[in-house]
Amino acid sequence: MKNDKLTPREELKTYFETGKYPTQNQFSELIDSLQHKGDALTNKEMVLLANRLAIIDNAFIYYNTNSVGDLRLPIVVSSQDEEDQVITVKNTDSAVEKQFILGSPPYILRTKKASGGNLKETEYYIFSYQISQNYMIYRLFGNNLDTVPEGFELGAMESKRVPVQIAKQDFGKKINIVNTNVKFINKTQVPIEYRVEGITWSNRYRSEDTVTDHYDAWDNLTFYYKADLREINQSILCEIYDEDNNSLLTTGNLNAGQSHSDWYGGQVNEVRNIRIECKYEYK
């Protein structure tokens, strides 16, 4: 009868002490105690491994894709103390794949060039990811759109999990990029950040000037603000102007005594040059 009981680690060590000559059986015991790369896990081993993974506190990326064929989008994760790790997002037919991240935060995510895939003339890939719990970031790519190029920076992870999705959609027409210049002026002493969002396009928070690369099919932009005014007794107005004619387009109100994490600041349509001015509201 086969004995499935494994020899304890400390006993295995005694077989190879100085001056001893391990026997054939002792070598066999050592080999049987190891996990070979070609061994399939038993059901019990898979359950034990799953239970162990459930308590791991590492950050991770989880992704799902739908009907993207042989498309491959590698995401490079840079950490504080490990070599760069490459996680390749590929077709899952809507199932969810999870990949744990090595190393310690901060984790910076960038893309490598996508490969594979098969698109009709008016089809594009919708790429979305969430580095913050408050909002998603969207991009279209494929055909004439290179808006997820080699080295595209997704940003720094703000939590321990980042969901990623890729889907393919036929928009029925060719889509092109349009650019809007955004100048940001903060006339207060409060740190304020803004982000810009369009349909199937959005960006992360920043406090510097930027240029959008959104799409002509939906030439409108929505603005959001992030600022902590819990210790501030004056509200703040963030006014958006058309820089070309200095006309006021919309105003966002940041209320005193509150923390604003993703505060709506208004929408503009078909404007190429924008100026945002944030100032204290005086009554």
Salt bridges, closest charged atoms under 4 A:
GLU10 OE2 - LYS13 NZ 3.38
GLU17 OE1 - LYS20 NZ 3.14
ASP57 OD2 - LYS160 NZ 2.52
GLU153 OE1 - ARG110 NH2 3.55
GLU153 OE2 - ARG204 NH2 3.67
GLU193 OE1 - LYS226 NZ 3.43
GLU197 OE1 - ARG195 NH1 3.02
GLU208 OE2 - ARG206 NH1 3.40
ASP219 OD1 - HIS214 NE2 2.91
ASP219 OD1 - ARG272 NH2 2.91
ASP228 OD2 - ARG230 NH2 2.71
GLU239 OE1 - LYS279 NZ 3.30
GLU243 OE2 - LYS183 NZ 3.04
GLU243 OE1 - ARG275 NH1 2.42
ASP262 OD1 - ARG195 NE 2.97
GLU277 OE1 - LYS187 NZ 3.27
GLU277 OE2 - ARG275 NE 2.66
